[in-house]
């Protein structure tokens, strides 16, 4: 219902909006089956208000979908906090990861993936998780897991084909810890099937590994070699080196606890009740 205080009658004898001055009425065509009569129309104010409401609803639905995608993405809840925004240092690997996200549409179209390699504890998983979280914010479906989890899940899965399809459906698959998976023929067979399935899907893959790139390229075991060949064909190697971040974090924790313990000891020593 139109509020009279927000409208006025124009020179065309139609009701107009007092704010945007547009008519809130219009004539139906003369050949309309209902005959010549007035109909209601939205003015600019109402169209803008509806557009804002629609945008807000779409954003709410987008956030709900992103939250769902994030729950489905990570096996570990802590991965949700590994973001570019929380990065303490803009390393070369982080910069390249950001460029990968910035050029995601092209990366997806060209089936381009990444292989983060380097020493233990240098932040390869962190960089990969940063990519996952950035793309999740763009409503891209991502799955991040590791090779041992895949083997364990496939072993227990009643419907192995469905699990394989689940890994292939996501726009980006990130598999952590290449080379740490069990080397049994059964395990390597599962890993090959997953990598090959992803390879044939034409969708990007990101992997991380502690193995030296030279060792990956020179692998002589045929079962591993056919896995590595597919990864190297689609995934550009990026070195992630520097100090061991786990050791640095452990050192910071020790210093923090040492401070806490020393404060407690000091308080106890000076407490008159302990005299």
C-alpha positions, -999 to 999 in steps of 0.1 A, spaced: 0 0 0 13 35 -10 18 59 19 1 92 11 27 113 29 54 100 6 35 106 -26 19 133 -46 -3 136 -77 17 146 -107 6 166 -138 -1 133 -155 -27 126 -128 -6 96 -116 7 91 -81 44 99 -78 71 92 -51 79 123 -32 116 113 -29 127 101 -64 97 118 -82 91 87 -103 55 76 -109 42 48 -88 15 41 -113 13 33 -150 -14 26 -175 -19 -9 -189 -19 -11 -227 -53 -4 -243 -54 -38 -258 -49 -55 -224 -75 -82 -218 -85 -65 -186 -92 -32 -204 -76 1 -199 -68 6 -162 -40 17 -138 -15 -7 -124 11 -3 -97 48 2 -106 79 4 -84 96 37 -82 134 41 -81 134 41 -43 116 8 -41 138 -7 -68 169 4 -49 155 -10 -16 146 -43 -32 181 -45 -49 197 -39 -15 175 -66 2 183 -90 -26 220 -83 -24 219 -88 14 200 -121 10 225 -133 -16 254 -124 6 239 -143 35 234 -173 13 269 -170 0 283 -169 36 263 -200 45 276 -218 15 312 -207 22 308 -220 58 296 -253 45 324 -255 20 350 -247 47 336 -275 69 339 -299 40 373 -287 31 395 -294 61 402 -325 81 418 -304 108 399 -274 123 432 -255 128 436 -251 91 408 -225 91 432 -200 107 460 -204 82 453 -174 60 473 -148 40 461 -122 65 476 -141 94 509 -146 77 538 -131 97 563 -130 68 557 -124 30 581 -152 18 586 -159 -19 563 -190 -16 535 -169 0 538 -143 -28 536 -170 -54 506 -186 -36 488 -152 -36 494 -148 -74 480 -183 -79 448 -172 -61 447 -139 -80 449 -159 -113 426 -187 -102 403 -186 -132 431 -191 -156 448 -217 -133 415 -236 -133 410 -234 -170 446 -245 -177 445 -273 -150 476 -257 -134 485 -270 -99 515 -265 -75 539 -288 -57 553 -271 -26 585 -289 -16 613 -283 9 627 -292 43 605 -303 72 587 -276 91 592 -247 67 555 -240 62 544 -259 31 511 -269 47 505 -234 59 510 -220 23 487 -246 9 460 -238 35 463 -201 28 454 -209 -8 425 -230 3 411 -203 26 414 -176 1 396 -196 -26 369 -206 -1 362 -169 5 355 -167 -33 330 -196 -30 353 -220 -47 350 -256 -35 382 -269 -21 392 -302 -4 424 -304 17 435 -337 31 466 -359 32 477 -391 16 474 -413 47 439 -400 54 429 -409 18 443 -445 22 426 -450 56 393 -436 42 394 -458 11 401 -488 32 370 -482 54 347 -468 28 317 -489 18 314 -469 -14 349 -463 -27 337 -449 -60 317 -422 -43 347 -411 -22 368 -410 -53 342 -389 -70 340 -366 -40 377 -359 -43 372 -352 -80 341 -329 -77 358 -301 -58 373 -273 -80 407 -276 -62 421 -307 -44 450 -302 -20 468 -333 -8 494 -328 20 525 -349 28 534 -366 -4 561 -392 4 549 -399 39 522 -423 28 527 -460 34 547 -476 7 527 -509 5 515 -519 -29 479 -515 -17 485 -479 -4 504 -468 -35 477 -483 -57 451 -461 -39 472 -430 -42 478 -437 -79 440 -441 -85 433 -408 -67 460 -389 -86 451 -405 -119 414 -398 -114 422 -362 -106 445 -360 -136 418 -372 -159 392 -348 -144 413 -319 -158 410 -300 -124 439 -285 -105 458 -303 -78 482 -289 -52 505 -312 -32 532 -307 -5 562 -328 2 593 -330 24 610 -350 -4 638 -332 -24 627 -324 -59 657 -343 -73 645 -374 -55 610 -370 -68 623 -366 -104 647 -395 -100 624 -420 -83 631 -456 -96 602 -474 -79 577 -478 -108 546 -475 -85 558 -442 -71 572 -430 -104 539 -432 -122 523 -411 -93 551 -385 -94 551 -382 -132 514 -372 -132 520 -347 -104 550 -331 -120 532 -328 -153 504 -307 -138 520 -292 -107 547 -265 -108 574 -271 -81 578 -242 -56 606 -244 -30 595 -235 5 626 -232 26 639 -211 56 639 -218 93 619 -246 108 587 -229 119 577 -257 143 610 -253 161 605 -216 162 570 -220 176 582 -245 202 610 -221 213 585 -192 217 562 -215 237 591 -225 260 600 -189 266 564 -180 274 560 -208 298 594 -200 314 582 -165 321 549 -178 336 567 -203 358 593 -177 370 565 -152 379 547 -179 399 579 -188 417 585 -151 425 550 -146 438 553 -177 460 587 -166 474 573 -132 484 540 -144 498 540 -136 535 518 -167 542 547 -189 529 571 -173 554 
